[in-house]
Amino acid sequence: MLAQYFGSVAICNQAHSGMTTNCFRDDGHWNIIKERLKVGDIVVLQFGHNDQKRRNLSAFGGYINNLRRYIKEIRVYGAYPVIVSPISRIPFKDNGSYHSLLSLYAEACKSVADECCVPFIDLHELTFQKWCHLGEEKAQDYFIKGDITHTNDYGACLTASYFIKEIKRQHIEPLVTLLTPLPKDTTLFKQDTKEVPEEPADTGMFEIDIPYIDIEGIPQYHDMIRALKKGLLDPCVMHLHPTQPIPRAQFLMVYFKALRMPGKRPYCGSFCDISRYEWDSAYVQACIEENLIEPVTVSSDYFRPDDFLTYAEFASFLIRGMASNSKERNISIDDCFRNAKTLNFIPHETDRNDFISRADCYKGLVILMDTINNTGQSLPSDVEIHPVG
């Protein structure tokens, strides 16, 4: 939508679905930009929605460090970096006020822009205030139907107009001198129906050939194909990291996809290492309410979200998840570990305290889905498609 404002500028949009500040670089997208970058080019950086789901990319941790690195490299080429905060998802109400889970990422954007003397456009604040003013129902008009993150053309036009207004207000060079006034009779929304055509039942993003370049030859290869088609894996990244262990909080995002269960807000603060307004808190709260957490794996204060998941803990989540209600989930971790081996959720030769590999994790979840026969059910409404990068 920006091209209509810049009559003499070529706009090259290298954004790609599902990217964090890490995997945009790791999957080769940053190299595509660097190979073509010239003196005087303008590079607009906007990340956050996917970084938010990776605890190693916390706003003032891995995320802000990666933005610093991008800024430094852009300047080496004699180009101009511009930092843009992520637009707000449709906010949710908690304690009578609207909240956005991306607020800290917007603050990190402002902080790194101030620190590095880079122009900063706060689309998060502008869109957050707009959605709050409209209310959830009317705000949905600017998003793809049933989505709280991805805008339709109306939303894209709105955010582009905010971007342009900020360029003018701040007099951001060299962008402000490159603007071309729109004709007064321009109708931005004329062609937008606000509806996304329904895809045939046998097509979709999860029907593509498996995209991961690091799984060739692994024993679980065909299980990874099944995991992708069941909607458990991110179809937009290149690396699955199959032999690496998986942190407990990151596992929950995939686990709830397999169960076809949504998270639950508000988070009631049961654990000191989970904050109320972070991405993982909804899954932890659902685990608490649904009695999915084995008590011996946590303390009264700590959930241990960044610790790697063990085979015994994995078994406990899966066996408890098979029960039809929370009252039937008081199953010891020893019984869960034995039952999980019997059901082939985990390899028979594994030790209970070993960290489960991602490949074994996804394979076990596929078998769980077949066992409880929920493969045909829709993904939960609050779970997006990018859980595992």
Secondary structure, 3 states (H helix, E strand, C coil): CCHHHCCCCCCCCCCCCCCCCCHHHHCCHHHHHHCCCCCCCEEEECCCCCHHHCHHHCHHHHHHHHHHHHHHHHHHCCCEEEEECCCCCCCEEECCEEECCCHHHHHHHHHHHHHHCCCEECHHHHHHHHHHHHCHHHHHHHECCCCCCCECHHHHHHHHHHHHHHHHHHCCCCHHHHCCCCCCCCCCCCCCCCCCCCCCCCCCHHHCCCCCCCCCCCCCHHHHHHHHHCCCCCCCCCCCCCCCECEHHHHHHHHHHHHCCCCCCCCCCCCCCCCCCCCCHHHHHHHHHCCCCCHHHCCCCCCCCCCECEHHHHHHHHHHHHCCCHHHCCCCHHHHHHHHHHCCCCCCCCCCCCECEHHHHHHHHHHHHHHHCCCCCCCCCCCCCCCCC
